[in-house]
Amino acid sequence: MKKIAYIEIDTHAEIAQNFLGVMRGSENFWVDYYFSEKIKKQVQADRENVFLSDSSMIIEQLKSKQYDLIIVGTVHRYFNTFQAIAEKYNTAFIVHNINFTTLSKFNLFKNIFKEDIIYRIKLWWKEGLFTTSTAYKKAKSLLVLDEALRSEKYKFLPLFYTENVQRQLEEKLVVVIPGGVSQKRRDYKRVFSKIKEIENSFEERGAAEQLIEFVFLGKAKGVELKEIKDLEHSLQFVTILYFTERVSSEDFEKWMRKADVLWCPIQQETEFFSQKEVYGQTKMTGNLGDAIKFGKLAVFPQNYSSKLDFIIPEEENIMEQFETLKNTSYDFQEKYNRKSVQENLENTLMSLVSI
């Protein structure tokens, strides 16, 4: 049995949760998990192989065990720590922002002063920010979670599987928009405009009741929160639900299960550390994993390129499209059942172990 260490001391608790879920009961791999306190609180894992860790202790923890492979879930900080690990062990980094991994020291320095200056100076001063590209180069393997991003340099790590949950049918059409309510990564101005169009169409038809509910499944704040409140006050035939605090995992799962369809109005371009990233080309959207996990068809913008047939390009008459998709079945279990995903993941891990 091969031994793996999975480290997540930074950001992506949901990815760690997926890895835990897929590898449960594996007969070929034993995995030890090293989580920061923040991550451990977000992950459902009461097991003897889950250890509390941070950047000051992880290197010492790894010394006492012989691992065939170390996987780091996020390398967006603690660059000096992860470089040291990559230099000593067979290490794979999961890459979330491809352009960020190749930024030069000059560009990293320039970007320090564009946003979040105090935090970025800390990354520079204490966490080895300027060793970013070196750290990624030292890793034996670089992994991506979206098959569309795979290449000779970036190996695909299959992690997303569809949970075997009963669909909750609602009389009212429930459209869930998962993710933080921010114009930076999703086009909420378009969403608000489309909801107004739908409201007007109901009014013209003389609708007698509320027939559709939009759930903004992420924390809303600032300008977007004000616009949602203004929109809510103008609606008579459409219901909207929003959250002003971080959405709990329980609420997130409840509404994802209730959803008839997901609406994912992602911006084509976004930024990470003030560096341009393009969804589907240099960056994966978490909505992809959401759709697979909960077995939901998802409406994406027309300009989002995808070969996945559960990703549906947005049509002009989006209300009609939502109604059609509510009554459309798609067998996620055929390709994304846990057993087959585990088998594919283990094949990938075996290839990484043998490097």
C-alpha positions as CSV (number, residue, x, y, z in Angstrom):
1,M,0.0,0.0,0.0
2,K,1.4,3.4,-1.1
3,K,1.5,6.2,1.5
4,I,0.4,9.8,0.6
5,A,0.4,13.0,2.5
6,Y,-2.2,15.6,1.5
7,I,-1.5,19.1,2.8
8,E,-4.0,22.0,2.9
9,I,-3.0,24.8,5.2
10,D,-4.2,27.7,3.1
11,T,-7.5,27.9,1.2
12,H,-9.3,25.1,-0.6
13,A,-11.2,23.1,2.0
14,E,-13.7,21.9,-0.5
15,I,-11.0,20.3,-2.6
16,A,-9.6,18.6,0.4
17,Q,-13.1,17.3,1.3
18,N,-13.4,15.9,-2.2
19,F,-10.0,14.1,-1.9
20,L,-11.1,12.7,1.4
21,G,-14.4,11.5,0.0
22,V,-12.9,9.8,-3.1
23,M,-10.1,8.1,-1.3
24,R,-12.4,6.7,1.4
25,G,-11.9,2.9,1.6
26,S,-9.0,2.8,-0.8
27,E,-7.2,-0.5,-0.8
28,N,-4.2,0.8,-2.6
29,F,-3.4,4.0,-0.8
30,W,-3.1,5.2,2.7
31,V,-3.5,9.0,3.0
32,D,-2.5,11.2,5.9
33,Y,-4.1,14.7,5.9
34,Y,-2.4,17.8,7.3
35,F,-4.8,20.7,7.7
36,S,-4.6,24.1,9.2
37,E,-7.1,24.8,12.0
38,K,-9.2,26.9,9.6
39,I,-9.3,24.1,7.0
40,K,-10.0,21.4,9.7
41,K,-13.1,23.3,10.9
42,Q,-14.5,23.3,7.4
43,V,-13.8,19.6,6.6
44,Q,-15.9,16.7,7.8
45,A,-13.2,14.3,8.9
46,D,-13.0,12.7,12.3
47,R,-10.2,10.3,11.7
48,E,-6.9,9.3,13.2
49,N,-5.1,10.1,9.9
50,V,-6.1,13.9,10.0
51,F,-3.4,16.1,11.7
52,L,-3.4,19.7,12.7
53,S,-0.6,21.6,11.0
54,D,0.7,25.0,9.8
55,S,3.6,26.4,7.9
56,S,5.9,26.4,11.0
57,M,5.5,22.6,11.7
58,I,4.7,20.8,8.5
59,I,8.3,20.2,7.5
60,E,9.0,18.6,10.9
61,Q,5.9,16.5,10.7
62,L,6.8,15.1,7.3
63,K,10.3,14.1,8.5
64,S,9.0,11.4,10.8
65,K,7.1,9.5,8.0
66,Q,8.1,7.9,4.7
67,Y,5.7,9.1,2.1
68,D,5.6,7.9,-1.5
69,L,3.9,11.1,-2.6
70,I,3.1,14.5,-1.1
71,I,0.2,16.5,-2.6
72,V,-0.2,20.2,-1.7
73,G,-3.7,21.4,-2.3
74,T,-2.9,25.2,-2.5
75,V,0.3,27.1,-3.1
76,H,-0.8,30.7,-2.9
77,R,1.4,31.5,0.1
78,Y,4.1,29.9,2.3
79,F,6.2,29.6,-0.9
80,N,9.5,29.1,0.9
81,T,8.0,26.2,3.0
82,F,6.6,24.5,-0.1
83,Q,9.7,24.9,-2.0
84,A,11.7,23.2,0.7
85,I,9.2,20.3,0.7
86,A,9.4,20.0,-3.1
87,E,13.2,20.0,-3.0
88,K,13.2,17.1,-0.6
89,Y,10.2,14.9,-1.5
90,N,8.3,13.6,-4.5
91,T,5.8,16.5,-4.4
92,A,2.8,17.4,-6.6
93,F,1.1,20.9,-6.4
94,I,-2.5,21.4,-7.4
95,V,-2.6,24.5,-9.6
96,H,-5.6,26.8,-9.5
97,N,-4.2,29.8,-11.4
98,I,-1.8,28.8,-14.2
99,N,-0.6,32.3,-15.2
100,F,0.3,33.0,-11.5
101,T,2.7,30.1,-11.4
102,T,5.0,31.7,-14.1
103,L,5.0,35.3,-12.9
104,S,8.5,36.8,-12.9
105,K,10.0,38.5,-9.7
106,F,9.6,41.8,-11.4
107,N,5.9,41.3,-12.1
108,L,5.3,39.9,-8.6
109,F,7.0,43.0,-7.2
110,K,4.8,45.3,-9.3
111,N,1.7,43.5,-8.3
112,I,2.4,43.9,-4.6
113,F,1.3,47.6,-4.8
114,K,-1.8,47.1,-6.9
115,E,-4.1,45.7,-4.1
116,D,-4.1,44.2,-0.6
117,I,-0.7,45.9,-0.1
118,I,-0.1,44.9,3.6
119,Y,-1.0,41.3,3.0
120,R,1.2,41.1,-0.1
121,I,4.1,42.7,1.6
122,K,3.8,40.0,4.3
123,L,4.0,37.4,1.5
124,W,7.1,39.0,0.2
125,W,8.8,39.7,3.6
126,K,8.0,36.5,5.5
127,E,6.7,33.8,3.1
128,G,9.0,33.9,0.1
129,L,6.7,35.5,-2.5
130,F,9.6,35.9,-5.0
131,T,10.3,32.2,-5.0
132,T,6.8,31.5,-6.4
133,S,7.9,30.3,-9.9
134,T,10.9,28.4,-8.4
135,A,8.6,26.6,-5.9
136,Y,6.4,25.4,-8.8
137,K,9.4,24.4,-10.9
138,K,10.7,22.3,-8.0
139,A,7.5,20.2,-7.8
140,K,7.8,16.9,-9.5
141,S,4.2,17.2,-10.8
142,L,1.7,20.0,-11.4
143,L,-2.0,19.0,-11.3
144,V,-5.2,20.6,-12.5
145,L,-8.8,19.7,-11.6
146,D,-10.4,20.7,-14.9
147,E,-9.8,18.2,-17.7
148,A,-9.8,21.0,-20.2
149,L,-6.7,22.4,-18.6
150,R,-4.6,19.2,-18.9
151,S,-1.4,19.3,-21.0
152,E,2.0,17.8,-21.1
153,K,2.9,20.0,-18.2
154,Y,-0.3,19.8,-16.2
155,K,-1.7,16.4,-15.3
156,F,-5.5,16.0,-14.7
157,L,-6.4,14.9,-11.2
158,P,-10.0,13.5,-11.2
159,L,-11.6,14.4,-7.9
160,F,-15.2,15.3,-8.5
161,Y,-17.9,12.7,-8.1
162,T,-21.7,12.8,-7.9
163,E,-23.2,12.1,-4.5
164,N,-26.0,9.6,-4.5
165,V,-28.7,12.0,-3.2
166,Q,-32.4,12.1,-3.9
167,R,-33.5,15.1,-6.0
168,Q,-35.9,17.3,-4.1
169,L,-38.7,18.4,-6.5
170,E,-40.3,21.8,-5.8
171,E,-43.4,23.2,-7.4
172,K,-41.6,26.5,-7.8
173,L,-38.7,26.5,-10.3
174,V,-35.5,26.9,-8.2
175,V,-32.5,28.4,-9.9
176,V,-29.3,28.5,-7.8
177,I,-26.4,30.9,-8.5
178,P,-23.5,29.4,-6.5
179,G,-20.5,31.5,-5.4
180,G,-19.7,34.8,-3.8
181,V,-21.9,37.6,-5.0
182,S,-19.2,39.8,-6.5
183,Q,-19.0,41.4,-9.9
184,K,-15.3,40.6,-10.1
185,R,-15.8,36.9,-11.0
186,R,-19.5,36.7,-12.1
187,D,-21.6,39.0,-14.2
188,Y,-24.3,39.9,-11.6
189,K,-25.3,43.0,-13.6
190,R,-26.5,40.7,-16.3
191,V,-28.2,38.5,-13.7
192,F,-30.2,41.4,-12.3
193,S,-31.2,42.5,-15.8
194,K,-32.4,39.1,-16.7
195,I,-34.4,38.7,-13.5
196,K,-36.1,42.0,-14.3
197,E,-37.0,40.8,-17.8
198,I,-38.5,37.6,-16.3
199,E,-40.5,39.7,-13.8
200,N,-41.8,41.9,-16.6
201,S,-42.8,38.8,-18.7
202,F,-44.8,37.4,-15.8
203,E,-46.5,40.7,-15.4
204,E,-47.4,40.9,-19.1
205,R,-48.8,37.3,-18.9
206,G,-50.9,38.2,-15.8
207,A,-49.2,35.5,-13.6
208,A,-51.3,34.8,-10.5
209,E,-48.4,33.5,-8.3
210,Q,-44.6,33.4,-7.9
211,L,-43.4,30.7,-10.2
212,I,-39.6,31.0,-9.9
213,E,-37.0,31.5,-7.1
214,F,-33.5,32.7,-7.6
215,V,-31.0,31.8,-4.8
216,F,-27.8,33.8,-4.6
217,L,-25.8,31.1,-2.8
218,G,-22.9,33.1,-1.6
219,K,-22.2,36.1,0.7
220,A,-23.5,39.4,-0.7
221,K,-22.0,42.7,0.3
222,G,-21.2,46.2,-0.9
223,V,-22.7,47.4,-4.2
224,E,-24.1,44.0,-5.1
225,L,-25.9,43.7,-1.8
226,K,-27.6,47.1,-2.4
227,E,-28.6,46.1,-5.9
228,I,-30.1,42.8,-4.7
229,K,-32.1,44.6,-2.1
230,D,-33.3,47.2,-4.6
231,L,-34.2,44.4,-7.0
232,E,-36.1,42.5,-4.2
233,H,-38.3,45.5,-3.5
234,S,-39.3,45.7,-7.2
235,L,-40.4,42.1,-7.6
236,Q,-43.9,40.8,-7.4
237,F,-43.9,37.5,-9.4
238,V,-40.2,36.4,-8.8
239,T,-38.7,35.4,-5.4
240,I,-35.1,35.9,-4.6
241,L,-33.1,34.7,-1.6
242,Y,-29.7,36.0,-0.6
243,F,-27.2,35.8,2.3
244,T,-25.4,38.7,4.1
245,E,-23.0,36.3,6.0
246,R,-20.8,33.5,4.8
247,V,-23.1,30.6,3.7
248,S,-22.8,27.6,6.0
249,S,-22.0,24.2,4.5
250,E,-25.4,23.0,5.6
251,D,-27.3,25.8,3.8
252,F,-25.1,25.4,0.8
253,E,-25.9,21.7,0.5
254,K,-29.6,22.2,1.2
255,W,-30.0,24.7,-1.6
256,M,-27.8,22.8,-4.0
257,R,-30.0,19.8,-3.6
258,K,-33.2,21.8,-4.0
259,A,-31.9,23.4,-7.2
260,D,-33.6,22.5,-10.5
261,V,-30.7,24.1,-12.4
262,L,-27.5,26.0,-11.7
263,W,-26.9,29.4,-13.2
264,C,-23.2,30.2,-13.5
265,P,-22.7,33.7,-15.0
266,I,-18.9,33.6,-14.7
267,Q,-16.8,36.4,-16.2
268,Q,-14.6,35.1,-19.0
269,E,-11.6,36.9,-17.4
270,T,-10.7,37.4,-13.8
271,E,-7.6,38.1,-11.8
272,F,-5.5,36.4,-9.2
273,F,-2.7,38.4,-7.5
274,S,-3.5,41.2,-10.1
275,Q,-2.6,38.7,-12.9
276,K,-5.2,38.0,-15.6
277,E,-6.6,34.4,-15.6
278,V,-9.2,33.0,-18.0
279,Y,-11.8,30.6,-16.9
280,G,-11.6,27.3,-18.8
281,Q,-8.2,28.2,-20.1
282,T,-5.9,29.1,-17.2
283,K,-8.3,28.7,-14.3
284,M,-11.1,26.3,-13.3
285,T,-14.3,27.6,-11.9
286,G,-15.5,25.9,-8.7
287,N,-19.0,25.8,-10.3
288,L,-17.8,22.9,-12.4
289,G,-17.2,20.8,-9.3
290,D,-20.5,22.0,-7.8
291,A,-22.5,20.8,-10.8
292,I,-20.8,17.3,-10.7
293,K,-21.1,16.9,-6.9
294,F,-24.8,17.6,-6.8
295,G,-25.7,16.3,-10.2
296,K,-27.1,19.5,-11.6
297,L,-27.2,20.8,-15.2
298,A,-25.5,24.2,-15.3
299,V,-26.1,27.2,-17.5
300,F,-22.9,29.0,-18.4
301,P,-22.2,32.1,-20.6
302,Q,-22.1,31.5,-24.4
303,N,-18.4,32.5,-24.4
304,Y,-17.4,29.7,-22.0
305,S,-15.8,26.9,-24.0
306,S,-16.6,23.4,-22.7
307,K,-16.9,19.9,-24.1
308,L,-18.9,18.7,-21.1
309,D,-22.5,18.1,-22.0
310,F,-23.9,19.0,-18.6
311,I,-22.6,22.6,-19.2
312,I,-25.3,24.4,-21.2
313,P,-24.7,27.6,-23.1
314,E,-27.1,30.4,-22.0
315,E,-29.9,31.2,-24.4
316,E,-31.6,34.5,-25.0
317,N,-34.9,33.3,-23.6
318,I,-33.4,32.1,-20.3
319,M,-36.7,31.6,-18.5
320,E,-37.8,29.1,-21.2
321,Q,-34.4,27.5,-21.0
322,F,-34.7,27.0,-17.2
323,E,-38.2,25.5,-17.6
324,T,-36.9,23.0,-20.2
325,L,-33.9,22.1,-18.1
326,K,-36.0,21.4,-15.0
327,N,-37.6,18.6,-16.9
328,T,-34.4,17.3,-18.5
329,S,-32.7,14.3,-16.9
330,Y,-29.0,13.6,-17.1
331,D,-27.2,10.6,-15.7
332,F,-24.2,11.9,-13.8
333,Q,-23.8,8.6,-12.0
334,E,-22.8,6.9,-15.3
335,K,-19.5,8.8,-15.5
336,Y,-19.1,10.5,-12.1
337,N,-20.0,7.7,-9.6
338,R,-17.5,7.5,-6.7
339,K,-16.2,4.1,-7.7
340,S,-15.2,5.0,-11.2
341,V,-13.7,8.4,-10.1
342,Q,-11.7,6.6,-7.3
343,E,-10.4,4.1,-9.9
344,N,-9.3,7.0,-12.2
345,L,-7.8,8.9,-9.4
346,E,-5.8,5.9,-8.1
347,N,-4.4,5.3,-11.6
348,T,-3.3,8.9,-11.7
349,L,-1.8,8.7,-8.2
350,M,0.1,5.5,-9.1
351,S,1.7,7.3,-12.1
352,L,2.7,10.2,-9.8
353,V,4.2,7.8,-7.2
354,S,6.4,6.2,-9.8
355,I,8.0,9.5,-11.0
